[in-house]
Amino acid sequence: MKNILPGSMLLLMIVACNPPKPTSPSAEMKSNDSAMAALYEKNLASLKAGIAAFESENADSWSAVISDSVIYVSPIYGDMDSTKAHWQQLIMSYWADWDSLRLTNPIFLPGIDQQTHELDGSVRYYGGWSGVHKSGKHTLVGFYGTYDFNADGKIISAAEFFDAGGLMNAVATK
């Protein structure tokens, strides 16, 4: 009996001092990651269709991937109009003033939820937009955009960032 107590204590210390075995992600987490990856790919295809429509100056195809209730954040300083109609006006002005607009060296990335830092199906990208202004000047501007989508794969929120003022200064007649 005297040996049982010390032996039990020794066994308890050995078990307690062993590090816990690492747990693998649950099947539910893997399933959620897989679903978010599929949603990202679907939304990426929508965004790429919108980019292709922009490059080919196809207003109907561009409009088809944008929700009517989109909230748009313009890169232009002081531009507070966030509607689809305004965004389309800006697009049309680019088409009127530039030829051969092309996205160069794009890097597309999945977006994450601000709270959980997990994939949320949104898409963001870095790249450069090149073109030839009606003045004959060739331009290339660095670009970053982030986009959220609805269940139909249409953009419901967009924020685009580039040096709009610098671009206008670069093509201004001097």
N, C-alpha and C positions, 0 to 999 in steps of 0.2 A: 504494500500500500504506500509505503514511504517513497518508493521509486515512481509511482504513477503520477504524483503531483509534479515533481521536477521534469519528468518525461513529457507530460502534457504541456507544461510551460515552454519547454524547448521546442516542441512541435508547433505550438502557437506562434512563437517568435520566428521560426523558419517560414511559416506560411505568411505571416504578416509582413515579413521583410522582402518577400518576392514581389517584384514590380507587376502591376496588372498587365494582362495581355492586351495588346492593342486591339481595338475593335475596328472592324471594317465598316465602311459606309453601309447603311441599311439599304435594302432593296428599294424602299420608297424613295430615298434620296437619289439613288442611281436612276430610278424611273423618272423623277422630277428633272434631273439634269438632262436626261435624254429627251424629254418633252420640251424643255427650254431650248436645247440645241436645235431640235426640229423647228421650233417656232422662230428661232433666230434665222435659220436657213430660209424659211418661208418669207420672212420680212426682208431679208437681204435680197432675195429675188425681186421683191416689189420695189425696193430702193434702186436696184440696178436697172429695172425696167424704166423707172422715172429718170434716171441718169441718161439712159439710152435715148429716151424721148426728148430730153433737154438737148442732147448733142445733135439730134436729127431735127430739132425745131418742130416737134410734133406736139402741139398744145393739147390735143384731145388725149393722146396717150399719157402725157405728163399729168393732166388733170385726173385721169382715171385712177392713179395711185395716191391721190391726195383726198382726204376726207373733206367734205364741205364745211365741217366745223373745226378744221385744223387751227391750231394756235401756232403762229409763225413768228420767230424772233429773227429779225433782219440784222445783217451785219452793218447796216448804215446807221451812223451816229444820229440819234434823235428820232429815228423812224419808229413810231409807236403803233402803227397800224399792223395788226397781227392776223388779218383775215386771209382766206384763200384768194379772194379777188385781188387784194393788194400784192400778194406773193406772185400771182400770175402777171400782174402789171410789171413787176420788176423783171420777171423772166422775159416778158415780151420786149422790154427795153434792152436787155442784154442781146437778144436776138436781132434787134434793130441796129445795134451799134457794133456788134462783133460778128465775124465769120469764123468758121472752123473751131468752134468751142469744143475742147476735148479735156476730159479728165486724165491727168497723167499720174503715174505711180501711186494709185490708190492703195491704202491700207485699211481694210474693213475689219472692224472688231465688234464683238458682242458687247452690249451694254449691261450694266448691273443695277439692281435695285439699290437706292440710296440707303435704305435702312438695313437690309439683310446682306448686302454685298453679294447677292447671288444673281445668276443670269436671269434676265427678265424679258428677253425677246427683243429688246430694242437694238438698234444698230447705230454705230458711229463710224466715221471714217475721216482719215487724213488724206490729203493729196494736193495736187496742183491743178489749177484750171488754166489752160493755155488758149489763146485765140489771136485773131488779127482784128484790131480795131478798125473802124471805117476810115480812120486817119492814116491807115497803113502801118501803124505801130504794132509790133508783136508784143503780146503780154503773157506773163505767167505769174499767177498769184497763189500763194499758199492758202490752204483751205482746211477747215475742220467743221464737221457737221454732226449733229446727233438727232436721232429720229425715234419716236415712239409710234406704235401701230395699234389699230383696233383688231378685232377678231377677223375682219375681212381682209386684213393685210394692207389697209390704207393708212397713210401717215396721218396721225392725229395731233402730233406735236413735233415741231422742227425748230432747231436753233442752229444757225449757220454763222461762221466766223471767218472773216478774211479782211484784209486791209482795203476796204471799199474806197476810202478817201485817197489812199496812196495810189490805187488803181486809176481813179479819176484824174489825179494829178499827173500820172504817167502818160495819159493819152491827151491831156489838154494841149491845145495849140499855144505856142509860146511866141 
